[in-house]
Amino acid sequence: MPSSLPLEKESLTGAQKLHLAAKLARAYLSLWPAHPPAYYTAPATLGRAREEYADELQGGFLKWFGNRIAMRGKRVLDLGAGYGGRTVRYKELGAKHVVGLEISLPPTEEGNQFAQSRSADVSFLVGIGELLPFTDNSFDIICSYDVFEHVEKLEPVLAECRRVLAPRGTLYAVFPPFYHPTSSHFDGFVSKMTYANLLFRPKTLMQAAEFVLSERADGYRPSPLR
C-alpha cells in the first residue's frame, strides 16, 4: 500500500492578493476610462492655487456655511489645504494667523509661492491629520474641504482636531458622501465607473489607478497619498 504523502497547501501572500485584486480593479476601471484635464497634465505656473482662489472668491468652501464663518482676528488651520488658494483667501478675509497643512511637499511649495505672490502672511506645512504638528489650543477655526473622504481612520484625525482647537473653537468640514457612486474621486482622472469605492478596498484602488496611469502618456501622477 503506497505511503501517504502530505499535501502542500499553497497560499497567496498579502502582497500577491493585493496585486491580483488590483488587476481586477484595473479591468473594472478600464471599462469607462477618463482622462485628467489639461489643467492638471500641464498646469500653468500657480495654476492650481489660482483655480482654488478663484473658486473661493465665488463662495467655494464658505458658501456651505452661508458665508457666516467669521475669520477676522481668528487663528485658522486649513486641514488638507490643497495648493493653497483657499488658505490665502482666508487670510485676506481678516484671519489673524493662517496655516495650511498638506500631506505632500509639492502642494505646500505651490501654496507658499502663491501666498508670496499675493503678499499674504500664510505658511504651509507638510503633515498628517492623525498627528498634527501643533500644540494644544493653537487654533480658533479649522477648515477642511474635500479631505475626510480620503482618511482611512477618521477618529484619530477628529481627536487631533479637538486637541489643537481652543476652547469654543470650531471645526468646519465639507466632504462628499462616503457612499456616493463617484466618491472614489476617479471621475475625470482615471475612470468614470461608479461605486468603485464600494467594490474594492482603498489600497486596491490606489494600485489599480497606478496601473492605469502608468499605461498612459499624459504624464499625470497625483501627489503621494492624495
C-alpha positions in Angstrom: 0.0 0.0 0.0 1.6 3.3 -1.0 2.5 5.6 1.8 0.5 8.7 2.1 2.3 12.0 1.2 1.5 15.2 3.0 -0.3 17.7 0.8 1.4 21.0 0.4 -1.1 23.9 0.6 -0.2 26.8 -1.5 -1.5 30.1 -0.2 -1.1 33.6 -1.6 0.8 36.2 0.3 -0.9 39.5 1.2 1.1 41.3 -1.5 0.0 38.7 -4.1 -3.6 39.0 -3.1 -3.4 42.8 -3.4 -1.8 42.5 -6.8 -4.5 40.2 -8.1 -7.3 42.4 -6.7 -5.7 45.5 -8.2 -5.6 43.8 -11.6 -9.3 43.0 -11.3 -10.0 46.6 -10.2 -8.0 47.9 -13.2 -10.1 45.9 -15.5 -13.2 47.4 -13.9 -11.9 50.9 -14.1 -10.9 50.5 -17.7 -14.5 49.8 -18.8 -15.2 53.5 -18.8 -11.9 55.5 -18.9 -11.5 59.1 -18.0 -8.6 61.5 -18.6 -7.5 64.5 -16.5 -8.0 67.9 -18.0 -5.1 69.8 -19.4 -5.2 71.9 -16.2 -3.6 69.0 -14.4 -1.4 67.5 -17.0 0.2 70.8 -18.0 -0.7 73.3 -15.3 0.3 76.9 -15.7 2.5 78.4 -13.0 0.5 78.5 -9.8 -2.5 77.5 -11.9 -4.0 75.1 -9.3 -3.6 77.6 -6.5 -5.3 80.3 -8.6 -8.1 78.0 -9.5 -8.8 77.3 -5.8 -8.6 81.0 -5.0 -11.0 81.9 -7.8 -13.5 79.3 -6.6 -13.3 80.7 -3.1 -13.9 84.2 -4.4 -17.3 82.8 -5.5 -18.0 81.3 -2.1 -16.2 78.0 -2.5 -15.9 76.4 0.9 -17.5 79.2 2.9 -20.8 79.1 1.0 -21.6 75.7 2.5 -22.0 77.6 5.8 -23.9 80.6 4.4 -20.7 82.7 4.3 -21.1 83.1 8.1 -17.7 81.9 9.2 -16.1 84.9 10.9 -12.4 84.8 10.0 -11.4 88.2 11.3 -9.0 88.1 14.1 -9.0 84.2 14.3 -6.3 81.6 14.2 -7.1 79.3 11.3 -5.9 75.9 10.2 -6.7 74.8 6.7 -6.5 71.0 7.1 -5.9 69.5 3.7 -5.1 72.8 2.1 -4.5 71.6 -1.4 -2.5 74.1 -3.4 -3.2 77.0 -1.0 -5.6 79.1 -2.9 -8.4 78.9 -0.3 -5.9 79.3 2.5 -4.7 82.6 1.2 -8.2 83.8 0.8 -8.9 83.0 4.4 -6.1 85.4 5.4 -7.5 88.1 3.1 -10.8 87.8 4.9 -9.1 89.0 8.1 -7.8 85.9 9.8 -5.0 86.8 12.3 -2.9 83.7 11.7 -3.4 81.1 9.0 -1.6 77.8 8.4 -2.2 75.3 5.6 -1.4 71.6 6.1 -0.9 69.1 3.3 0.3 65.5 3.2 2.9 66.0 0.5 5.5 68.7 -0.4 4.6 69.9 -4.0 1.2 71.4 -3.0 2.8 73.2 0.0 5.5 74.6 -2.2 2.9 76.0 -4.6 0.9 77.3 -1.7 3.9 79.2 -0.3 4.7 80.7 -3.8 1.1 81.7 -4.2 1.0 83.3 -0.8 4.1 85.3 -1.7 2.5 86.4 -5.0 -0.5 87.8 -3.0 1.7 89.3 -0.2 -0.3 87.1 2.2 1.3 86.1 5.5 0.4 82.4 5.3 2.6 79.4 6.0 2.2 75.9 4.6 3.5 72.7 6.3 3.7 69.0 5.4 1.9 66.8 7.9 -0.9 64.3 8.5 -4.2 64.7 10.3 -3.5 61.8 12.6 -0.5 63.7 14.1 -1.0 67.4 13.8 2.3 69.3 14.4 0.8 71.9 16.7 0.4 72.4 20.4 -2.9 72.2 22.2 -5.4 75.1 21.7 -3.5 76.5 18.7 -6.5 77.4 16.6 -9.9 79.0 16.8 -11.1 77.6 13.5 -10.2 74.5 11.4 -11.4 74.4 7.8 -11.4 71.1 5.9 -12.7 70.9 2.4 -12.9 67.6 0.5 -10.5 65.8 2.8 -12.2 63.4 5.2 -13.3 61.1 2.4 -9.6 60.4 1.9 -8.9 59.5 5.5 -8.7 55.8 6.3 -9.3 56.2 10.1 -11.2 59.3 10.8 -11.5 59.1 14.6 -7.8 59.9 15.3 -8.0 62.9 13.0 -11.0 64.2 14.8 -9.3 63.7 18.1 -6.3 65.7 16.9 -8.6 68.5 15.6 -10.2 68.7 19.1 -6.8 68.8 20.7 -5.5 71.7 18.7 -8.7 73.7 18.8 -9.0 76.3 21.5 -12.0 76.1 23.9 -15.1 77.1 22.0 -13.2 76.6 18.7 -15.0 75.2 15.7 -14.2 72.6 13.0 -15.9 73.3 9.7 -15.7 70.3 7.4 -17.3 69.6 3.9 -16.7 66.3 2.2 -18.6 64.2 -0.4 -20.8 61.4 1.0 -18.6 58.3 1.7 -21.1 56.1 -0.2 -21.7 58.3 -3.2 -21.3 56.5 -6.5 -18.3 58.5 -7.5 -16.7 59.2 -4.1 -13.6 57.4 -5.2 -12.7 60.7 -7.0 -11.5 58.8 -10.1 -14.1 60.5 -12.3 -12.3 63.0 -14.6 -8.9 61.4 -13.9 -8.8 57.7 -14.1 -12.3 56.2 -14.7 -16.0 57.2 -14.8 -17.1 53.8 -13.4 -19.3 54.2 -10.3 -19.2 52.5 -6.9 -15.5 51.5 -7.3 -15.1 52.7 -3.7 -17.6 50.1 -2.5 -16.4 47.2 -4.6 -12.7 47.5 -3.8 -10.5 48.4 -0.8 -8.7 51.8 -0.8 -5.2 50.2 -1.2 -6.5 48.0 -4.1 -7.9 51.1 -5.9 -4.7 53.0 -5.4 -2.6 50.3 -7.0 -5.2 49.8 -9.8 -5.2 53.5 -10.5 -1.4 53.5 -10.7 -1.6 50.6 -13.2 -4.0 52.6 -15.4 -1.9 55.8 -15.2 1.4 54.1 -15.8 0.0 52.8 -19.2 -0.8 56.3 -20.3 1.3 59.0 -21.9 -0.5 62.0 -20.4 2.2 62.4 -17.7 -0.3 63.0 -14.9 0.5 61.5 -11.5 -1.3 62.5 -8.3 0.7 63.6 -5.3 1.6 60.7 -2.9 -1.5 59.5 -0.9 -3.6 62.2 -2.5 
